[in-house]
């Protein structure tokens, strides 16, 4: 099929989904010898817009996995703000070394429902947002080579298409419930209301945490206040150069400890064409 442009559209609170999606898209554009363009879907203002594509577009759409699916507070934006209009799509999810569970299946279903034709899907392990103990340093050089290999396979598939393909088959159930986080005692860890705390002795009121929060949940005038909805993405923790942001909710910390006890073995990436 005749692809005229490769696009990347990604939600990436801490940067690794951005890096993954754009490595794939840039490699695709080189192989197909077409221009590439990036669309961040991360900040609140970026998700207020609607994005429409055309039949000559190939769009890499990427999201991190939250509790085994797409982030529930971002899902309505994926469902309502993207219009495929017959464009081809590559669905990509990242996961923090536990499992991508049903996230890729859900993303493929959303894209097909939005008017895209999915030609491929992939799941890549990345450093967990909560802790460096899981997949620290990933995506690494081996992962980058895997992304470029995947992009080459997608490019070859697209070049050889003579008609619109059937939706790509990926594992998982798009309608499955979210993964229930557990603590070290094996019981459900309930931390929906957990919010980041601020070490006032370290905070300089620079406002970076508020600027990077994908939910606009932090008061930019008073960064220690979090009046909005926190999705525990850890953008504020990761972006604070003074290390002033942290979580202290006991249930949340117990869940993180459980992850560190059980999911440090490096997970493999997965491709589906």
C-alpha positions in Angstrom: 0.0 0.0 0.0 1.1 3.5 -0.6 2.0 5.2 2.7 2.8 8.9 2.4 3.6 9.7 6.0 4.4 8.0 9.3 2.9 9.6 12.5 3.5 8.9 16.1 0.9 9.6 18.7 1.8 8.7 22.3 0.8 9.1 25.9 4.1 9.0 27.9 4.1 10.4 31.5 7.8 9.5 32.2 9.3 9.4 28.7 9.9 5.7 27.9 6.7 5.2 25.8 7.7 8.3 23.9 11.2 6.9 23.3 9.8 3.5 22.3 7.1 4.8 19.9 9.4 7.3 18.2 12.2 4.8 17.7 9.8 2.5 15.9 8.2 5.3 13.9 11.5 6.8 12.8 12.7 3.4 11.6 9.5 2.9 9.8 9.8 6.3 8.0 13.4 5.5 6.9 12.4 2.1 5.6 9.3 3.5 3.7 11.2 6.6 2.7 8.5 9.0 3.8 8.4 11.9 6.3 7.6 11.4 10.0 5.7 13.6 12.4 5.2 13.3 16.2 2.1 14.1 18.3 2.4 14.1 22.1 -0.9 13.0 23.7 0.5 13.5 27.2 -0.3 16.9 28.6 -3.9 17.9 29.3 -3.9 20.6 26.6 -2.7 18.1 24.0 -5.6 15.8 24.7 -8.1 18.6 24.3 -7.5 18.5 20.5 -8.9 16.0 18.0 -6.6 14.3 15.5 -7.8 13.0 12.2 -5.7 11.0 9.7 -6.1 9.8 6.1 -5.7 6.6 4.1 -2.1 7.5 3.2 -1.1 7.6 6.8 0.6 5.0 9.0 0.2 5.9 12.7 2.2 4.4 15.6 -0.1 4.8 18.6 1.5 4.1 21.9 0.5 3.9 25.6 2.0 2.6 28.8 0.2 -0.3 30.6 -1.6 0.7 33.9 -2.9 -2.2 35.9 -2.9 -4.5 32.9 -4.8 -2.2 30.5 -4.7 1.4 29.1 -4.7 4.1 31.7 -8.4 4.4 32.7 -8.4 8.2 32.9 -6.8 8.5 29.5 -8.9 5.8 27.7 -11.8 8.2 27.0 -9.4 10.5 25.1 -8.0 7.6 23.0 -11.6 6.7 22.3 -13.0 10.1 21.5 -10.1 12.3 20.1 -8.6 10.0 17.5 -10.1 9.5 14.0 -8.4 7.0 11.8 -10.5 7.7 8.6 -9.0 4.5 7.0 -5.4 5.1 8.1 -3.1 2.1 9.0 -2.1 1.8 12.6 0.6 0.1 14.7 -0.4 -0.4 18.3 2.4 -0.3 20.8 2.2 -0.7 24.6 5.0 -0.5 27.2 5.0 -2.3 30.5 7.0 -2.2 33.7 8.4 -5.7 33.6 5.3 -7.4 35.2 2.9 -7.9 32.3 1.1 -6.0 29.6 -1.9 -8.3 30.3 -4.8 -6.9 28.2 -3.4 -3.5 27.3 -2.4 -4.3 23.7 -5.7 -6.0 23.0 -7.5 -3.0 24.4 -5.5 -0.6 22.3 -6.1 -2.5 19.1 -9.8 -2.6 19.8 -9.9 1.1 20.5 -8.0 1.9 17.2 -10.2 -0.4 15.2 -13.2 1.3 16.7 -11.8 4.7 15.9 -11.5 4.0 12.2 -7.9 2.7 11.9 -6.8 -0.6 10.3 -4.3 -2.2 12.7 -1.4 -3.9 10.8 0.8 -4.8 13.7 1.1 -4.7 17.5 4.0 -4.8 20.0 4.7 -4.7 23.7 8.0 -3.5 25.1 9.4 -3.8 28.6 10.5 -0.5 30.1 11.6 0.7 33.5 8.7 0.6 35.9 7.4 4.1 36.8 7.2 3.1 40.5 10.7 1.7 41.0 14.1 1.4 39.4 14.3 -2.2 40.6 12.1 -3.4 37.6 13.6 -3.1 34.1 16.1 -0.4 35.1 17.8 1.1 32.0 15.2 -0.2 29.6 14.6 0.4 26.8 18.3 -0.3 26.3 20.3 -0.8 23.1 19.1 -4.4 22.7 15.5 -3.1 23.0 16.2 -0.4 20.4 17.5 -3.0 18.0 14.4 -5.0 18.6 12.2 -2.0 17.9 14.1 -1.4 14.6 13.7 -5.0 13.6 10.0 -4.8 14.4 9.7 -1.6 12.3 11.4 -3.4 9.4 8.9 -6.2 9.6 6.0 -3.8 9.6 7.5 -1.9 6.7 7.8 -5.1 4.6 4.2 -6.1 5.5 2.9 -2.7 4.5 4.8 -2.6 1.2 3.3 -6.0 0.2 -0.3 -5.2 1.1 -2.6 -5.1 -1.9 -5.8 -4.6 0.1 -6.8 -3.6 3.6 -5.7 -6.3 6.1 -7.7 -8.0 8.7 -7.1 -6.6 12.2 -3.9 -7.8 13.7 -4.4 -10.7 16.2 -2.9 -10.0 19.6 -3.2 -11.9 22.9 -5.5 -10.7 25.7 -9.1 -9.6 26.2 -10.0 -6.0 25.5 -13.0 -6.2 27.8 -11.2 -7.8 30.7 -11.2 -6.0 34.1 -8.1 -4.2 35.4 -5.4 -6.1 37.2 -5.9 -5.9 41.0 -2.6 -4.7 42.7 -1.5 -6.8 45.6 0.6 -6.1 48.6 3.3 -8.2 50.2 0.7 -10.1 52.1 -1.0 -11.2 48.8 -4.1 -9.2 49.5 -5.5 -6.4 47.3 -3.6 -3.2 47.9 -6.1 -0.3 47.8 -4.3 3.0 47.1 -6.6 4.8 44.6 -6.5 7.9 46.8 -2.8 8.0 47.2 -1.1 11.2 46.1 2.5 12.4 46.0 3.9 14.1 49.0 6.4 17.0 49.0 9.6 17.4 51.1 9.3 21.1 51.7 12.9 21.2 52.8 13.9 20.2 49.2 11.2 21.8 47.2 12.1 25.1 45.5 8.6 25.9 44.1 10.0 25.6 40.5 6.7 24.2 39.4 8.2 21.4 37.2 6.0 18.8 38.8 2.8 20.8 37.9 4.0 21.4 34.3 4.8 17.7 33.7 1.7 16.3 35.4 -0.4 14.7 32.6 -3.6 15.2 34.6 -3.0 18.8 35.6 -3.5 17.6 39.2 -0.8 19.7 40.9 -1.4 23.3 41.9 1.2 25.3 40.0 1.1 28.1 42.5 1.5 25.7 45.5 3.2 22.5 44.2 2.8 20.7 47.5 -1.0 20.7 46.9 -2.5 18.0 44.7 -6.2 19.0 44.3 -6.8 17.0 41.1 -6.9 13.4 40.2 -3.6 11.6 40.6 -3.0 8.5 38.4 0.2 7.5 40.1 2.2 7.9 36.9 5.2 9.3 38.8 5.9 12.1 36.3 6.3 14.5 39.2 8.6 12.1 41.1 10.7 11.4 38.0 10.9 15.0 36.8 11.7 16.7 40.1 15.4 17.5 40.0 15.5 18.1 43.8 13.9 14.7 44.6 11.3 16.5 46.6 8.3 14.4 45.5 7.6 10.9 46.9 4.7 8.5 47.8 4.2 7.4 51.4 0.9 5.6 51.2 1.4 2.2 53.1 -0.7 0.2 50.7 1.0 1.7 47.7 4.5 1.0 49.2 3.4 -2.6 50.0 2.5 -3.1 46.3 5.8 -1.7 45.1 7.6 -4.0 47.5 5.6 -7.0 46.2 6.6 -6.0 42.6 10.2 -5.8 43.6 10.1 -9.2 45.3 8.4 -11.0 42.3 9.0 -9.3 39.0 12.7 -8.4 38.7 13.5 -11.2 36.1 13.8 -9.3 32.7 10.7 -9.8 30.5 10.8 -10.3 26.8 9.3 -7.9 24.2 6.6 -9.2 22.0 5.7 -8.5 18.3 2.5 -9.4 16.4 2.0 -8.9 12.7 
